[in-house]
Amino acid sequence: MGKNKLKTPVAEQPDPDGFVARRSHHVSGKKFSQSDGDTWQETLAVCEMANVLTIRSYFTNLRTSVRVWD
């Protein structure tokens, strides 16, 4: 088969619903490309701050069960 003629990387091509995945600007390219094999699950939590309800997300490492706020 021939070379992939796509000019746009697969991750940046729009889905049928129009969503386009993009690399977070919070993660540098070198850090992004390193992998430790962990899987993180995002969960939403409702928090009360100064009598105001706020939705925050946190991530759970499925291997170590470590939780971190986004």
N, C-alpha and C positions, 0 to 999 in steps of 0.2 A: 504494500500500500504506500501511497505517497505521503509527503509531509503534511502535518496539520496546517491548513491554510488559514486558520482563524487568527485574526490580528489581536483579538481581545482574549486574555486568559479566561479559562473556563469559569473561575470563581467570580469574574466580573461581568459575566453575561447575564442578562435579565431572565428571570423565571417567567413562566406564562402569566403570572399575576403582576409582573412589573418590578418585583424586588430584585435589587442588585446587591450582592454581598461585597463588602469592601473591608480591607484591613483597618483595624482600629488605629487611630493616630496616637493612642496611648501606649502602643507597643512598638519598639524599634524593630527594624527588619531583621537584625541579627538575633534578637531575643525571640522574635516570632518564629524563626525557622528552627530553633532548637526544640527538641521534643523529649519529654521524659516518660512518655507513654501513659500519663495520667488522663483520666476522663473527669470533666467537671460538669455538674448538673446545676442549672440556674433555677432558683426558686424565688417567688415573690413573697414578701412579708408586709403586713400592714403594721406600721409603727405609729405610736402617739408621741408627738413632739410639741410641747407647749400647747396642749389641748387641741392640736390639729392632727388629723389622721393623714399619714403619708405612706405611699407604697414604695418600698425599697426592694432591690434585688440582692440576693447573696448567692454564692456559689459553694457547692459541696464537692470535695474531692471524693470520688467513689471508691478509691483505693484506700485512702487514709482517714476518711470521714472528717477532714479539716474543713471548717466553714470560714468564708471570708466575705465581707460586705463588698459590693461593687462600688 
